[in-house]
Structure formats: C-alpha cells, structure tokens
Amino acid sequence: MILTNFKVNFEQAGLDFNGQFLDLHNNFDFRGYHHDITANQLQLTWTRSHEDWAKETICGFKLIFRSLTFLKIREHDYSTPYKEIFNLSDIGFLTPDLKDDFDSFLESTTVTDKDDLNICFQSNLAFKIGCNYADLVELSEEIVYVQIINEVVPVWRPMWADRIKENVYRIKSFSDFDLNDESEELEFMPNEVVICERQQKSEQHCLVAIKKSNND
C-alpha cells in the first residue's frame, strides 16, 4: 500500500499530514465508512472534535483506499458505551498472510508496500485493508448545531456546514432535514453564513451557531 500524501504515526495513533499531526484517538471523531464496490475503493471519514483540547486546524478528512486487494471488517461490541464506540485505539500495518489478525502490528521499520493496514477502535470495530494506494482528502465541512426556535424548551438541530474561516460557516443541510417541514423553524437556514462557538450540550462539546455573519 502506497500512502500518497500522508504517513501513519504508529506511536501516537494518528496520521502525519501536511506538516500536522492528526490525533485520531483524542481529537477526531470517526463518522463512518463507505465501500464502493463498483469503484473498488473504501472511504473512511473523520471530523474534528469540538472538545476544548482539540487544536487541529483542519475540519475533517477522508482516507480513500483505491484498488482494493483485501478488505475485512470486524463489527463493534454493542455493549460499548456510545461515546467510546468510535474512539481509535491503534493503527498500523501487518503482513498480508495474517488475514484474521486485527490486533497485531509490525514495527514501523519493517513495513513494506505489500502489508495490510489495521485500524482498530476501542469498541472492537476494526478494518483490515489491502490496496494499491491510499490518499488523504481534506474536508471543509463540520456539524454545527442550530436552534429550533418554535420549541417550548431549547432544542438544537445538527446541520452540516462548510467552514469559510475559523468560527465562520455556511450552513448546508442534514440527512433527515426537510426544508418544507413547517413544524421545525430554524434560527438560521441553509446557505446562511453564521458565526459559531464551542458550547457544551448534553455531555458533549458542540459547535453552535450564535449569530449571522456580516461578511457573507
């Protein structure tokens, strides 16, 4: 597997990209994967955590594994607390003859382009990937929370948004959001540019839209 524009940081459970260390254990949230059988590729997506200690400058990224030669996915343990399901535990390489071993790793100095990549999470979720090459594609979108203003108690809806600059975002949409649903009146609508700040909501830190930007 040739890594075209990033490196795996074996010791710190993360990636080195464009002069930055991306801490996948603490500072990024795993959002899911897509296996495109027709294109013979796998995409894994992470977005930046909104916890106070997450200081990375990129919003998120996709790892795209192209020309797959092997793929095996181990399901997560459903008894794992939700907040821990997608916490990365280890990432590294293993020789392709050990197809059933998700939890062993080679020393970094012995890795070759023929080895498979193991990506393991605290919930037992794991990916074993063999491919010809892999790319890291930076993303500009994050989830921001917008208040629903016609509720009796404060309620916020998650919405995807593109970052224009730090703390300034253009709201997009979300998978279950219906623009024509009059029962849900949002304080800010898709395509509006807003200023956001980190706030704690329901035991997690979120990016919350607080006002319109004057520079849209």
N, C-alpha and C positions, 0 to 999 in steps of 0.2 A: 504494500500500500504506500503510494507516494503522497505525502502531505504537501500540497502545492503552495500554501501561503500561511501555514501555522505549524506549531510544534506542540507535542504533548509534554506537559510538565509532570513527570512521573512522581516527583517527591511531594508536590503540593496539590495534587488532584485538580489540575486545571490545564489551561492552554496558554501558550505564548503566541501573541498575535500583534503585529504592527507595533512592536515596542511596548506592549502592555501584557501584564499577567491577568488572565481571566480566571477568577477563583470560582470554580463550578460547585464547590462544596458549600460555600457560605454566601456568595454574592450574586448568584444567578439562579433563577427558578426554571426547571425543566417544564416545557409546555406541551411536549408530545412529539410523536413521530409520524411520518408518512412513508409507506413503502409503495413506490411507483413501479409496479411490475412491468408495465409496458416500456418504460424508460430504463428499467433495471437499475434503479437507484433508491437510496434511503436518505430521508431528511430527518434530522433531529434538531429541535428548536428550543432555545433558551431565551428568556428575557431577564433584564436586570432586576434584582431585588430592590424593594423600596425600604429596606431596613437602613437605619442610620449609618451603619458601618460599611455599607456597600458603596465604594467610591469609584467604581469603574465608570469610564466616560462614554461607553457605547451602550445603546438601549438593549440590544439583543443581537442574536446571530443564529444562523443555521449552519450545521455541518452537513454537507452534501457528499454522500459516498457514491461514487459513479462506477459503472461497470462492475456490479457486484459479482463476486465469485463464491461468496458464502454469507448466509445470514441466519442467525438463530437468536430467538428472543425468549428470555425466561420471565414468566409472569411475576408480578409483585405479590407479596404476602398481604392478604386483605385485612389482616388483623393489625397492620402497622398504622399508627396514628396518621391522619391525613397530612399534617404539616411535614411529616418525615418521609412520605412515600417517594418524593422526587428529589430528595437530598442525595447528591452524588457521594459515594464513598471512595471509589477507586477508579482509575483509568490507566490503561497500559496495554502492552502487547503480549501475545503468547504464540508459540509456534502452531502452524496450521494442522499438525497431526493430533492436537488435543482439542477436538471439536466440542466436547462435552464439558470442558473445564472453563468456568466463567471467573473463577476466583483466584487464579494463579497468574503471575506476571513475570516477564523476563526482566533482567537487569537492563537498564537503558543502554548500556554499552554493547549489548549483544543483539539488539533489534535489527532486523533486516526488512527490506521491502516486501518480503514474502509472508510476513507474520500477520496474524489477525489482531484486530483491536477489541479489547474488552472494556466495556463501560458499565459499571456496577453502581447500584443505588442502595441506600440503607434499607429499603423495603424488600430487597431480594430481586427487584426488577434488574434485568441485565440485558445487554446487547453484545453479541459476538459477531464481528463484521469483518469480512474479507472483501477487498475490492482492488481495482487497479489504482485509483487515486481519489483523494478527498479534498474538498475546498471548504473554506470558511467564508460565509457571505454575511456581511454586517447588515443589521436591520435598523430602521429608524423608528419603529413603532413600539409602543408600550401600552399597557392597560391603565387608563385613568378612570376615576370614579366621578360621576356627575349626579348631582342631587335631583331626585324626583320631587318636584315642588308641590304636587297636589296630594301628598300623603299627610296624614294626621301627625305621624311621627317622622323624624328624619330618616330618609331612605336614600341610598346611593346605588346607582346602576353602573356596572363596569362597561366601559366602551374602549375600543381600540382607538389610538391616536398617534399621529406622526409627530415626532419631535422636530420643531423648527430650530430651536436653540434650547439651552438648558432652562427648564421650567416653563417653556412656551411650547404649546402643542396645538395641532389642528385635529379636531375630533373627527373620527370616521364613523364606524358602526360597530355592531357586535352580532354574533351568530343568531341570537334569539331576539334581536331588537326589531320591532316593526314600527316604521315611521308613521304609519297610519293608525296606530293604536292610540286612541284619544284618552284611554284610561291612564296613560303614563306620560305626564308632562315634564319634560326635562328642563332644567335651568339653562343648559347650553345644548345646542343641536349640532348634528353632523355638519362639517365644513366650517364651523365657527372656530376661531383661534382663541385659546384661553391660556391663562396663567395658572400653573398648578403648584401645589406644595405638598410635602410629605406629611401625612397625618396618621394617627393610629385609630383603626376602626376594627372592632370585633377581634381583638387579639392579634392583629397583623398591621403592618405599616402599608399604607396605600398612597398613591399619587392622586390627589383630589383637585378637581377644577374649582377655583375660587372666584375668578372674575375674567371678563373678556380682556383680551389684549388690545391695546390701542394701535398696534403696529401690524395689523393683518392685511 
